[in-house]
Amino acid sequence: MNNTYFITGIGTGIGKTVVSAILTEKLKADYWKPIQSGDLEISDSLFIKHLISNSQTVIHPERYRLGQPLSPHLSARMDGVQISLEALQPPQTDNNLVIEGAGGLMVPLNDKELILDLIKQLNAQVIVVSQNYLGSINHTLLTLEVLKSSHISVKGLIFNGSPNPETESYISQYSQLAILGNIPKMSIIDQQSILQAGQYIRL
């Protein structure tokens, strides 16, 4: 049975794309970034394509490609585009599918809807990417509480970067969620390191 995983994070810049690449490579899954906001010449989809070495993965095109490195709702407005949830239908595939979000759960897509609403619509299992820093317990538990209160299925957590066993243990114990992986800080990010990092994922 194939699975669909939605990769979200506790904030911006914590390594969702690298984790998505590792998961995509490990599972030989397909990859889809529904909304790319900014950096279209070096988009997340192109970054993933560059890092994947298996021949099975298909990188599906983004539904919205927005030109400004801003929140999707604002970038769309500047591009004269209106993001519609109805238009964000997952690609057809017989493979596992890794979907990467934009920022965190409460990132706005338009004047009324958030990334959270997109997750609800897609009905995918959520994997939350966290990182250890001062305040990350609060940010992680708030993210998990929003998912829980929205009745969204969470597969588990992946910690990216420098380890903090005390923090990770507390978050896992409090949330009653499994830690699916601990990705060490990567000095080089290339096909070989992404392939090797799969060993740190328990999925």
Buried (B, 14 or more C-beta within 10 A) or exposed (E): EEBBBBBBBBBEEBBBBBBBBBBBBBBEBBBBBBBBBBEBEEBBBBBBBEBBEEEEBBBBEBBBBBBBEBBBBEBBBEBEBEBEBEEBEBBEBEBBBBBBBBBBBEBBBBEEBBBBBBBBBBEBBBBBBBBBBEEBBEBBBBBBEBBBEEEBEBBBBBBBBEEBEEBBEBBBEEBEBEBBBBBEEBEEBEBEBBBEBBEBBEB
